Structure formats: C-alpha cells, structure tokens
Amino acid sequence: MRYFIELSYNGKAYHGWQNQPKDISVQEVVEKALTMLLKETVSIMGAGRTDTGVHALQMFAHFDTDVIINGTDLAFKLNAFLPKDIAIHTIFKVKNTAHARFDAISRTYLYRIALKKDVFSFDNSFYVKQDLNFERMNEASGILFEYKDFQCFSKSNTDVKTYYCNIMKATWTLENNELHFVIKADRFLRNMVRAIVGTIINIGLGKIAVEDMHTIIKSKNRSEAGFSVPAHGLYLTEVEYSNDIKIDE
C-alpha cells in the first residue's frame, strides 16, 4: 500500500531534502526512522528537492509498505523518534499510482527579507540594510506572468528537459519589518526562486530598471540575472494535490 506523509522541517542542519552521498539530508533521516519503526527498508519520494538550508512549512512524500499501519499512531511514533527540526503532521493512505512529485498541481514558496536588524530572525530571513523600492519590486514581479521560459533563473548544468514553468502568483507584501515574496507555480527550476528574488532586489535597490526584467528573461542566460539570495530565507509553504488521490479509510 502507498502512503503520503505531510511534514515540515527547519533546513538549517541539512544539505537539502534529497539523499546525498556524504552529507545528511531530510530524506535520509525520515527514511531511517520509518525503516526502524516498520522493521523493513523504506524509501520515500518527496514532492520536490529543496536545497541546502531551505525550510519547508509543508512538504509531502510517499512510501510503500506491506505493513498495515495506523497513520495517526505512526505519525506520533515518528515525532517521538525524529529530531526537533523535523515534524510529521499527517500520514494517510493514497492510491497506489499516486506520486508525491508528479501529481503535485502546484508549489508555493515564501522568501523573507528583513528590513531591520533582528537578533531573533537572522537565521530565518535575509537582512537587507539598504532601502528597497517596494512598488518597483511588485511591478517587476508582474512581468513574470508574461513568460513561460525561465532558463535565466535556473542553475546551470541541470538535467531538466524544459525550462517552462506556469507562474500563478508572484507578489510582495510588507509584514511588520519584513518584505515577503510569495510565488506559486506548477513547477520550479533549481535555484529559480532565489535567483528571481536576487534579481528583483537589484531592481528594488535601483541597480537595474524594472524594464530590464524583460531583457533578462529573454536572454535565457543565468549570468544576466541577479545574485542568488541566501537559502535560509526561503520556505516551501504549500504543495497542492487533487482530492481524488486520497483513499478514505
């Protein structure tokens, strides 16, 4: 039977979601816990591949097992076993064909920029000392809806077959002493959100014009886009699926 796990994690201590040959990942820690509790080797497939240091408020993964389990009980046991920076929220049965990665309809990310030095948030947001033009940043974000090919924001030498992404939301809001960038799309390229944010920060700082966003995207060249902002300000906040993948028990 196939099950979905809904979880969240603080990415500070991990080299991303996906298993690494020599470095610790969130996937590895969760797989080891499941393997120990179910007493069989368990592999999980995540909804995406968050990079080193990136956080997730909501991540999904699926796994297969022959063990008959109670999702509520297993979630409780996993939370008791896992470290404090990984939390399991729900475990539920899905169709055997359901896939955490390929069946995701959309993914939403949040990037937090601190506008004021804060000793309690420097690990969770990117502090920008200079003044940022909020209106220009939102105007630049609107340009993203005019395009589908975002190769210019993709990490170089990736093995993707297409750079096309359908962006559904891209907005900046002011939340107390922080700027929050929320972006939603059907898929994201590696490093895409961090490159978009870095480019828009340059626009907010007045280093480049809003209209330059068109030239950058059309170039399909990563070197034309802005810097990649630090990972610790980035959060995967939501992964959306259709309701029919779940099996009512």
Residue, then its C-alpha position, 0 to 999 in steps of 0.5 A: m500500500r502507498y502512503f503520503i506523509e505531510l511534514s515540515y522541517n527547519g533546513k538549517a542542519y541539512h544539505g537539502w531534502q534529497n539523499q546525498p552521498k556524504d552529507i545528511s539530508v531530510q530524506e535520509v533521516v525520515e527514511k531511517a526512522l520509518t525503516m526502524l519503526l516498520k522493521e523493513t527498508v523504506s524509501i520515500m519520494g518527496a514532492g520536490r528537492t529543496d536545497t541546502g538550508v531551505h525550510a519547508l512549512q509543508m512538504f509531502a512524500h510517499f512510501d510503500t509498505d506491506v505493513i498495515i499501519n495506523g497513520t495517526d499512531l505512526a505519525f506520533k511514533l515518528n515525532a517521538f523518534l525524529p529530531k526537533d527540526i523535523a515534524i510529521h503532521t499527517i500520514f494517510k493512505v493514497k492510491n497506489t499510482a499516486h506520486a508525491r512529485f508528479d501529481a503535485i498541481s502546484r508549489t508555493y514558496l515564501y522568501r523573507i527579507a528583513l528590513k531591520k536588524d533582528v537578533f531573533s530572525f537572522d537565521n530565518s530571513f535575509y537582512v537587507k540594510q539598504d532601502l528597497n523600492f517596494e512598488r518597483m519590486n511588485e511591478a517587476s514581479g508582474i512581468l513574470f506572468e508574461y513568460k513561460d521560459f525561465q532558463c535565466f533563473s535556473k542553475s546551470n548544468t541541470d538535467v531538466k528537459t524544459y525550462y517552462c514553468n506556469i507562474m500563478k502568483a508572484t507578489w510582495t507584501l510588507e509584514n511588520n519589518e519584513l518584505h515577503f515574496v510569495i510565488k506559486a507555480d506548477r513547477f520550479l527550476r533549481n535555484m529559480v526562486r532565489a535567483i528571481v528574488g536576487t534579481i528583483i532586489n537589484i531592481g528594488l535597490g535601483k541597480i537595474a530598471v524594472e524594464d530590464m526584467h524583460t531583457i533578462i528573461k529573454s536572454k535565457n542566460r543565468s549570468e544576466a540575472g541577479f545574485s542568488v539570495p541566501a537559502h535560509g530565507l526561503y520556505l516551501t509553504e504549500v504543495e497542492y494535490s487533487n482530492d481524488i488521490k486520497i483513499d478514505e479509510 
